[in-house]
């Protein structure tokens, strides 16, 4: 149980740190926008994503984390557009022409329909890169033995947080926000 608590604390700290970072850059408003459909889709996509990303850790650690945020962006976008049609979409449908390697560009250009050289696309790219860098620093700070089972679990938690941050960024971009509702007014 101690390991589970440790992983939960790590995940919560990472999520709070990234939420603060995104809020400081006015990309989020101190609240992680989320919903069960988007979170449940991660549970379905995570094994395939992690299998692709884990091969990138050595040479491209930022990419191995950052692409999870791009996947979160895409899932949040299709959730907003037409979830009924898109909820069965396979993981590979988010690949670019070069598979996993250009997933980021495919999602920005072909799914979100943003020109790659647009200011908005550049802001998203910069925010995701910063989040990935903070995540790498936090993982390294944990000083866990590389390639150990614990290291894998930390990595899996980190990519889930990156996915959720990406989804939150897209939901915010689409105009979603949390508002307190007084149920007495209903």
C-alpha positions in Angstrom: 0.0 0.0 0.0 2.9 2.4 0.6 3.9 2.3 -3.1 0.3 3.1 -4.1 0.3 6.1 -1.7 3.7 7.2 -3.0 2.5 7.0 -6.6 -0.7 8.9 -5.8 1.2 11.7 -4.1 3.6 11.9 -7.0 0.8 12.1 -9.5 -1.1 14.7 -7.4 2.0 16.8 -7.0 2.8 16.7 -10.7 -0.7 17.6 -11.7 -0.8 20.5 -9.3 2.6 21.7 -10.5 1.6 21.6 -14.2 -1.8 23.2 -13.4 0.1 26.1 -11.7 2.5 26.3 -14.7 -0.3 26.4 -17.2 -2.3 28.9 -15.1 0.8 31.2 -14.8 0.9 31.3 -18.6 -2.9 32.0 -18.8 -3.5 28.7 -20.6 -5.7 27.4 -17.7 -7.5 29.0 -14.8 -6.2 27.0 -11.8 -8.7 24.3 -12.4 -8.1 21.0 -14.3 -11.0 20.8 -16.7 -11.8 17.1 -17.1 -14.7 14.7 -17.6 -15.2 10.9 -17.3 -15.5 10.3 -21.1 -12.0 11.8 -21.7 -10.5 10.1 -18.7 -12.0 6.8 -19.6 -10.6 7.0 -23.2 -7.1 7.3 -21.7 -7.6 4.0 -19.9 -8.3 2.5 -23.3 -5.5 4.2 -25.2 -2.8 4.1 -22.5 -1.3 0.7 -23.1 -0.7 1.4 -26.8 0.5 4.9 -26.1 3.0 3.7 -23.5 4.2 1.0 -25.7 5.1 3.6 -28.4 6.4 6.2 -26.0 8.6 4.0 -23.8 10.8 3.4 -26.9 11.4 7.2 -27.1 12.4 7.8 -23.5 16.2 7.3 -24.0 16.6 9.6 -27.0 13.6 11.8 -26.8 12.3 12.0 -23.2 10.4 15.2 -23.8 8.5 13.7 -26.8 7.7 10.5 -24.9 5.8 12.6 -22.4 4.6 15.5 -24.5 2.8 13.4 -27.1 0.4 12.3 -24.4 -0.7 15.9 -24.1 -1.3 16.1 -27.8 -3.4 13.0 -27.6 -5.4 14.7 -24.7 -5.9 17.7 -27.0 -7.3 15.5 -29.7 -9.6 13.5 -27.5 -11.0 16.6 -25.9 -11.6 18.1 -29.3 -13.4 15.1 -30.7 -15.4 14.8 -27.5 -16.7 18.3 -28.1 -17.3 17.8 -31.8 -19.1 14.5 -31.9 -18.2 12.1 -29.1 -20.8 9.5 -30.2 -19.0 9.1 -33.6 -15.5 9.4 -32.3 -15.5 7.5 -29.0 -14.6 4.2 -30.7 -11.7 5.7 -32.7 -8.5 3.7 -32.4 -5.2 4.9 -31.0 -3.5 4.6 -34.5 -6.0 7.1 -36.0 -4.2 9.8 -34.1 -0.9 8.9 -35.7 0.6 11.2 -38.3 2.0 10.1 -41.7 5.1 8.9 -39.9 3.2 7.1 -37.1 4.0 8.1 -33.6 6.8 10.4 -34.6 4.6 13.2 -36.1 1.5 12.6 -34.0 1.9 16.2 -32.6 1.7 17.9 -36.0 -1.1 15.6 -37.2 -3.2 16.5 -34.2 -2.6 20.2 -34.5 -3.0 20.5 -38.2 -5.5 17.8 -39.1 -7.6 17.3 -36.0 -7.6 20.7 -34.3 -7.3 22.4 -37.8 -4.7 24.9 -36.7 -2.0 26.0 -39.1 1.3 24.7 -37.7 2.9 28.1 -38.0 -0.1 29.9 -36.3 0.5 31.7 -33.0 -2.1 29.5 -31.3 -0.3 26.3 -32.4 3.1 27.8 -31.2 1.6 28.7 -27.8 0.2 25.1 -27.4 3.6 23.6 -28.4 5.5 25.8 -26.0 3.2 25.1 -23.1 3.3 21.3 -23.7 7.1 21.4 -24.0 7.4 23.3 -20.7 5.0 20.8 -19.0 7.1 17.9 -20.3 10.3 19.6 -19.1 8.8 20.1 -15.6 7.6 16.5 -15.6 11.1 15.2 -16.5 12.7 17.3 -13.7 10.2 16.0 -11.2 10.7 12.4 -12.3 14.5 12.8 -12.0 14.1 14.4 -8.6 12.4 11.2 -7.4 15.8 9.4 -7.9 14.1 6.1 -8.7 16.2 3.3 -10.1 15.9 3.5 -13.9 14.1 0.6 -15.6 12.7 -0.6 -12.3 9.0 -1.5 -11.9 8.6 1.7 -9.8 10.2 3.8 -12.5 7.6 2.4 -15.0 4.7 3.2 -12.7 6.0 6.7 -12.2 6.3 7.1 -15.9 2.8 5.8 -16.4 1.4 8.2 -13.9 3.3 11.1 -15.5 2.0 10.4 -19.0 -1.6 10.2 -17.6 -1.1 13.6 -16.1 0.3 15.0 -19.3 -2.7 13.6 -21.2 -5.1 15.2 -18.7 -3.3 18.5 -19.0 -3.6 18.4 -22.8 -7.3 17.6 -22.5 -7.7 20.5 -20.1 -5.9 22.9 -22.4 -8.2 22.0 -25.3 -11.3 22.2 -23.2 -10.3 25.7 -22.1 -9.5 26.6 -25.7 -13.0 25.5 -26.7 -14.5 27.7 -24.1 -15.3 25.3 -21.3 -14.9 26.3 -17.7 -16.2 25.2 -14.3 -18.8 27.3 -12.6 -20.4 26.8 -9.2 -24.1 25.9 -9.5 -26.5 26.6 -6.8 -28.9 23.6 -6.9 -31.5 25.6 -5.1 -31.9 27.6 -8.3 -32.9 24.6 -10.3 
